[in-house]
Amino acid sequence: LRDVHVSLIEISFWADRSPLHDAAFQGRLLSLKTLIAQGFNVNLVTTDRVSALHEACLGGHVACAKLLLENGAHVNAVTIDGITPLFNACCSGSVACVNMLLEFGAKPQVGNHLASPIHEAVKRGYRECMEVLLAHGVDIDQEDLHYGTLLYVACMYQRTDCVKKLLELGANVSAGKRLDTPLHAAARKSSAEIVVLLVDYGANLKCRNAEFKCALDLAIPNSKVEQALLLREGPASLAQLCRLCIRKHLGRSCLYAVHKLHLPEPLENFLLHR
């Protein structure tokens, strides 16, 4: 009878939510071990193709996720909504889950038909998850059809730490969502600190979007954003132009190459925006 039960579990790939899903989502490791020992297929999915691994990662339960992977769970399983376990790990902000999934072969960068894990990490302000994915080869200027570039998303959701790190690592300050630039997004969201950061990294104040508006047109009158943009409306200083020129020449290796130039500390700090 048990063998028949196990066989039914294995062939019933399309299923409603199972005890395996509940145990994974709630982080009940012992229950999960028991269910697997009883013959539950770790790749059992719901009608929406949600697996137990999806649930474990959404809950940030790294031990449960590891157990499932060690027992053959599909690391790149996709739901009908284009969600992967890595995407769910980024939703939960679990750096441990992200690292482990990558160790088991998770694809860090997905095609446009799937939900982007790194965009979700940036959207929620999980900078460490973002950095791990970038270190595994995700294109820093990757543009999502719905959200735009990572820098644009960081500006839209006012994730200042992510904005700083992306700019520091060499993200294209002008690339946003079609004609809308990160500076447009920052001005629209009244993020004065982010506006200043973008301009310091070379954002073009005169760039116009599809509505033919520049960032200043989007700023609330008499706001800190408007003041910041007006203060920087004139020509950039010679020092700023030199900094941008040197950083452009060094490219994304700037963070590491500047140290090899053996410059005085104040100048090195200036080039690295410290």
C-alpha positions, 0 to 999 in steps of 0.5 A: 500500500505504501509503494502505491502511495509513493507512486501516486505522489511521484506521478502526481506532478500537478497537485494542490498545495501539499504538506511538503509545501507547508513545511518548507514555507514554515521552516519546519525542517524535521517535518520536511525530513519526515515527509521526504523519508515517507516518499514525498517527491521534492519536485511536487508542484501546485497547479501554479507550478510552485514547488516546496523549494519556492516556498522555502526560499520565500520564507528565507529558510536556508536549511529547508532549501538546502535539504530539498536541493540535496534531495533533488529539488530543481534549482531553476524551477519556474512557476506559471508567473515566471518566478524562480526560487532565486527570485523568492530568495531575493524577495525574502532578502536572504543572502544565505539562500541566494548564495546556496542556490547559486552554489547549486546551479541557479541562474543568476540572470534570467531572460526577459520572459522571467521575473528578474531576481536582482531587480526584485532585490533592488526594489526591496532595498536588499543591497547584499543580495544585489551585490552577490548577484552582480558578483556572479556576472549579472549585467549591472545595466540589465534592463527589465522590460517592466522595471527598467535598469537596476539604477532606475529601479533603485531611484524609483523605490528610493533605495539610496544604499543600492543607488550608491553601490550601483554608481560606485560599481560603474552603472550607467548613470543615464540608462533608465527605462526607455527615455526616462533616466534615473534622474527623472525617476529621482526628481519625480520621487522628490529624492534630493540625496539621490539627485545629488548622487546622480549629478555627481556621477555625471547625470545629464540635467538637460536630458528629456524623456518621452514627454520632452521633460527634463528632471527640473520640469518634474521637480516640485516647485520650491522643493529640495530637489528643485534647489539641488537641480538649480544649483547644478544647472550651470557648467560643471567645475573643472575638478568635476569634469576631470573626475568624470573624465578619469572615471570614464577612461578607467571604466568599471575597473575604477574602484580597483584601478585608482589604487594602482595610480598611487595618488595622494589620499585626498585625490584618490578619495575624490575620484572614488566619491568618498 
